[in-house]
Amino acid sequence: MQKIPLSLVKPGMKLAKAITKANGMAIVGSGVELTEALIDRLDGMGIDRVFVVGDAVAVSQNPTERMLRLDQLFRRLNDDAYMVKVKAYLHEYFAIKAAADAAAATPGKG
């Protein structure tokens, strides 16, 4: 299951969770296969994200790319000292992971 922006939804994907209104009333049930018309209708209703079955959108496993995304992901949390520390720890982890991956990809000298 993956929560993705409606702009990335393609016809044929299936909903993993029902789409509901603020009051809890279901608009579209889980397991429904999305069509172009339904996607357009959801867009018109202001639905911006949905849960779909499986991993519909590939998420980069590249540590360097993940490290570069940290600024965007934490952009609203710069006033929270705890979250600034979390961001720093994640940055350090991804930097070490990227260096380890680069070292593993380089043929040994000797």
Buried (B, 14 or more C-beta within 10 A) or exposed (E): EBEBEBEEBEEEBBBBBBBEEEEEEEEBEBEEEBEEEBBEEBEEEEBEEBBBBEEBBEEEEEBBEBBEEBEEEBEEEEEEEEEEEBBEEBBEEBEEBBEEBEEEEEEEEE
